[in-house]
């Protein structure tokens, strides 16, 4: 491909006045990236305007790019014009989509796509859909919060991959990787921020799945109206939608009768119990007893089953596959060490934490154990999210540990004070313990426990952001090491 072909693809967005003669139009172009670390000689470098962009241009020049495309004002980088051709453009996201289609279009067309959106449960639902399809003999990759997984559920490492929904060119590279390996599907999480930034606009989804809706990411979207509008964009990117009929905000995208509900008489209906799900498909009832616990996981499994049924897969085969699969790691995961019993659940939004605790209470009652719960205040999410989380903690838990985590540059002591002040009034110093880190919170929970109790650990079990550093952490490794000592 030559520079002239790149110019032709984005000519409607070019706003600088260089004549085509001043551009090296016959120069060969080999690829495109927005990460200067990934540049090779002859690549196009897509430069998003930011306060660090001058530094990125200087770094990029060392790799000898064929072209730099940026949404900065014309001639911002005039000092570099003698070293490289720079095109100034309008609408960075629009140009990124055109560039992805230009360089990766053939790979994109070879796969089918399923996108999952909603406030909670995107990760679990995506993985369930992927595992169900794999059980049916298809090659499926899963992309989302936990990373990128192949059809054997082995993690595939991609350099600079953005958490949850990758950026335009990162996602394109993921698609190319699996296309070259003859995959059938990519199932991915479509976040509201990614949809707003049009990171996946070059993908046509076979189906878009809408599972739930509640306040989240308002630091980015500012209003619930903006947040909802971003979610609903997935409908226009999908051939059909599977919609949670119990969410009033999603009513506008129900374009057929095949949606699902927990309460209404719909074509797909479900109910959950502590150890099984009942599914109604039209007039036919199915009972599924999964190999795992957690009614909030069961809701995600029901959603995943309905997704495949709406796509036309055989109900008997899908139901049978649902009895064999397991959830992704750290989703209501039970394990023991010495005399201590744990549930590890990657719940980190107010509603998800509430559901996790409610399900843990039911499980503790079933096995006749006292429940100790660790809830975390996530500094990187802001104090309003911490307050909302604490207000949704169920009352009258046996013991509650409040721990600050993912602190960033926030004051961990202030986070814990905020958590304590926002709790329901049934909590006081007799049943509540504060901790200034996730690790200290785990230790405090263990100190309160014995073989007659079970510990629920919610929050973000990942390396911890602290004062500009990333501190390595994994709950199970920490627990095993701590108890062995």
N, C-alpha and C positions, 0 to 999 in steps of 0.2 A: 504494500500500500504506500502511496505517496502523500506528501503534505497537501497537494492539490485536492485529493479525495477527502481528506479531513476537513479542509476549508469548505468544500462543496456541501458536506453533511451538516455544517453548522452555520452556513452563510447568513441565515436569517437572524442569528444572534450576535454576529460580529459588529462591534460598534466603533472600532478604531478605523482610521482612514488610510492605512498603508495600502498601496497599490499591490496587485498580485505580483508585479515584477520585483518588488522589494522583498517578497517572501520567497524562500527557497522551495518553490512549489514541486520540484522534481526530486526533492530529498526523500529518501526512503524512511518510512515510519514502521516500527516493529511492534509497538504495543502502547498501552495507555495505563497510567496509574495516578492516584492522588497522593501517594506516599513517596516522598523523595528517596526514602531508604530502599524502595523497590525499583527505582529507576535503572534502566539500562541505556547504553548509548543508542540513540535513534528512537527513543520512546517519546510519547506525548506526556507532558506533566500537567495535570489539572490542579491549579492552585486556587483554593478557596480563600477569599479575603479574610484576613485575621491579623491580629497584632504581631504575630510571629512570621508573617509571610516574607518579609525581606530576608530573614535568616534562612527560610526554606528555599528561596530563589538562589541564594549564594551556595547553599548545599547542593541544590539540583544541578548547577552549572558544572560541578565536578564530574557529573555522570554523562555530560554531553547529550542532552535531550534534543530531539529534532524540533520540538516546538513546546512553548509554554502557553497555556490557555488560562486566563484568570478573569475574575469578575471585579477586579479593582478598577478604579477610574483610569481612563486612558493616560498613558505615559507615566504612570506611577513608578514603573521600573525602567525609566528612560536610560538610566546609566548602564543598564545591562543589554540594551538593544543591539549593540555591535557584536555581542557574544552569542545571542540566540534570538530567533524570531518569537515575539510575544504577541499573542492575540488577546485583545480585551473584549469581553463578551457581556451580554445581559443574560440573566437567569441561569445561574450556575447549575442548578438541578436539571433544567431542561437540556442544557448542553451535555451534562453527564449522561443522561439517558440516551441521547443521540449517539454519544461516543460508545457506550456499552453496546448498543444495537449494531453499530458499525463494526466493532472489533469482536463481539461475542455472539452475534445474532444466530449463527448456525448452531452453536452449542446450546443456546437457550431453547431453540425450537425442538431439540431432540428429547426434552424431558417434559413431564407433567408436574404440576405444582399444586400443593394444598397449603393454604395460609390460615393461621389461627390467630384471632385477636380477642380482646377482652381484658379486663383488669386483672383477674386472677386465673390461674390454671392453664395459661398458654403453654408453659413448658411441659407439664404432665400430659395435657391433651395432645400436643404435637408428638410426643414420644409414644403415646398409646396408639395414635393413628399409624405412625411409622412401624411399630411392632406388629400391629394387626396386619398391615399390608405385607410385611416380611413373612409372617406366618402363612400368608396366602401364596407365597412363592415369588414375590416381587422384590426387586432390588431398590431399597429406599434409603435415602440419606435424611438426617434430621438436623436442623439448624436452629439454634436458639441460645437461651441463657447459659446452659451447661456446656455449650461448645458445639462442635460439628461432629456427627457420628455417621459411620458407614452402616451398611446393611447387617453387619455382624455385631452392631452396637459397640464398635471400637472407636475411640476418639481419634479424629484426624486433625493434626495440628496445622493451622494456617497462620502465617506471620501477620501480625498487626490486625488480626480479626477483631472487629468491634463487638462488644457484648450484645447478646440477643439478636437483633437484626443487623447484619453487616451493612457497611456503606456500599455505594453503587459498584465500585470496581472490585472491592473485596468480595462482594456477593457474586459478581460475574466470574471471578477466578474460582470460587467454590463450584459454581455451575459447570464451568469448563472441566474441572477435575472429575466430577461425577459423570458428565456427559462422555468423556473419553473412556470411562469404565463401563459404559452401557447400562447406566442406571435407568430405572423407570420413573421414579418420583423423587422430588425433594419436598419434604414437609417442613415448614418454617413458621416461626413466631413473627407476626407482624405487629410491632408496637405502634402506639399512636404517634410517637415522635418520628419513627421511621416512615410511617405513612404520610405525615405532614411534610417531611423532607423529601418525599417521592423516591425513597431509596429503592423501591421495588416496582416502580411504574413500568419497567421494561418486561415485567413478568405478567403473563395471562394465566390466572389460576383456574384450575378445573373446578375448585370450590373454595369459597371463603367461609370460615367457621367463626361465628360470633357467640361467645359463651356467657359473658356477664358484663356488668358495667357498674362502676362505683367510683368515687373521687380518687384521682391519682394523677401524678405528674402536673399538678396545677402550677408548680414553679415554672414550668415550660409553657403550658397552654394558657395559663392565667384564668380562664373561665371554663366551666363545665360544658358550655356550648361549643367552645373551640375544641375541647377534648373529644366530645362526641362527634363533631364534624370530621375530625381526623380519623377516628375509628371507622366511620361510615364510608370513607374513601375506598375501603377494601371492596365494597360491593361493586363499584364500577370497574374494578380490576379483576373481577371473578365472573366466570360463566354462570355460576349459580351460588346461592348462599344457604347455609344451614344456620338457622337463627334460634336462639333461646327465646321462646315465646313469652317467657315470664318477665322479660326485660322490656319495659314500655318504650324505652329510648330506641329500641331496634325495630319497632313495629313498622316503620316506614319502608324497610327493605325486605319485608316478607312478601315475595312475589309469587308464592305458591302455597299449597296447603301442607307441604312437607317440612314443618318445623317441629321443635321439641319443647316439652314442658314438664314440670314436676307437678303442676296443679290442674291444668286445663285439659279438656278432652281433645287432645291433638293427635295427629297421625303417629308421631313418636312421643311416647310418654314413659316416664321412669319414676321409680321410688327406691329409696335406699334403706337398708337396715345395717346393723353393725357388722354382718358378715356376708351379705348378699345384695344383689340388685334385681329388681323386677322391671322388665322392659316390655312395653306394649308397642307392637308394630302393627298399626291398623287394629284388627280384631284378634291378633295373635299375641299371646303372652309368653315370655321367656324368663327363666330364672337363671342368673349367673352368680356363681360363688367364686370370686377371684382368689388368686393365690396370695393376696395381700389384704391389709386392713386400711381403714380410713374412709369414711363416707364421702369426704370431699374428693378423695381420689376416685371413688365410685362414680361421682357425678361426671368427672372428666372422662372416665372410661365409657359411660353411657353416651356422652357427646361424641366420642370417637367412633363407637359402634354405629350410631346414627349417621355419622359422616359417610362411612363406607356403604351403608345401606342406601343413602341418597345417591351415591355414585353408581349404584346398580349392582354391587357385589351381593352374592348369595347370602341370605340371612343365616341359614344353618351353618355355613362355613365361617362366617364372621363371629357368630355366637360361640362356636366351638373354639376358635382362635382366642377369644377373649378370656377363656378359662385357663389359658396356658401362659399368658404374658405376665410380666412384672412391671412395676412402675420404675421411672428413672431413679437414680441414686438420691438419697436424702429426701425422699418424699414419704413421710410417715414410715421411716425405716426403723425396725426394731432390732436391737442388739443388746448383748449383756457382756459384762466384764467383771470377774470375781462375783461378788454378791449383788452387784449393782445392775439395774435394768434401765434401758434408755429407749426413747423414741426420738429420732432425729428427723425434723421436718423443716424443709427450706421455705418456711412461711415468713414473709417480710412485708406484707401490706396489711392494713388494719383488718379487713374482712378475712383474709387468708389466715391470719393469726387467730382470730375469733373462731373460725371453723376448725382449725387445728386443735385448739384447746378443747372445744366441745367434743370432738371425736376422741381425743385422748382421755377425757373424763369418762366417756362411755366405755372405752377399752379398760381403763383402770378399774371401773366398777365391775366389769365382766370378770377380770382376773383377781378381783378382791385386793387391790393395792391402793395405797395413798398416792396422790399425784402431786409431784413437785414440778413447777413450770418455770422455765427461763424465757423471759421476753426481753428483747433488746431495743434500745433507742438508737436509731441509725443517724449519726451526725451528718452524714452526707445528704440525707433526705430532708433535713430541716426540722425545726421545732414544731411546726404545725402538724406534720405527719406523725411525729412522736406523740403529740397530744391526742390526735385521732386514734392512734393505736391503743393508747392506754385507756381511753374511754370505752373501747370495745372489748377490754379484758373481762371475761365472765366473772361474776362475783363468787366469793366464798371458796376459792381454791385453798387447798391444804397449806401449801407454801408457794410463794411467788418470789422469784429472783429477778431483779431489774438490773440489766447490764448495758452499759454503753458500748457500742461497736461501730466499726467503719467511721471513726471519729473525724477524720480529715483534720481540719484546724480548729474544730469546735472544742469547748471545754467539757471534758467528760464528766466532771462533777456537776456541772450545770445540767447536762443531759439527764443524769440520774435524778436530780432534784425536780426537773420538769416531769419526768416519768412518775415520780412519787406524788406530786401535786395533782396529777391528772387522773389518778386511779379512782375507781368506785370507792365509796366511803366504807365498804366492808374491810378495806385493807389498812393496816397500821404496822407498827414496829413488831407486833407479835407474829405476824404471818408474812412479812415482806422484808427482803434483804437486798441491799444495793451493792453493785459491783462496778468498777470503773473500766472494765474491759470484758471481752467475751470469755477469755480464759479464766479470769477471776470469777466470772459468773458461773462457769462450769464447776470450778472448785467449790464455790459456795453451795451449789445444788448438791454436789456429792457429799459435802459435809452434813447436809440435812437429811440424807438418804440412808436407807438400810435395805435389807432384803424384803421388807414389807412395803416398799414404795417403788415407784417408777418415775423417771425424770424425762420430761418433755423439753427438748431444746429447739426453740424456734429461732428465726433470724437468718443471717447470711453467713453460712459456714464456708468462708473463703478467706484467702489472704486479706489482712486488715490494713486499710489505709489509715496511717497515723502520722500527722505532722510532716507530710510530704514523703514519707517512706511507705513501702509496702511490706508488711510483716507477714512472713509465711505462717499459715495456720490451717489445720484440719481438725475438726472436732474429735473424730475417732482416734486419730493418731495421738492427739493431745491427751485424751482420756486414757488410752492404753499406757502411754508413757507415765502419766501421773499416778495411775493405780499400781503400776509395777514398782514404782519407787516407794 
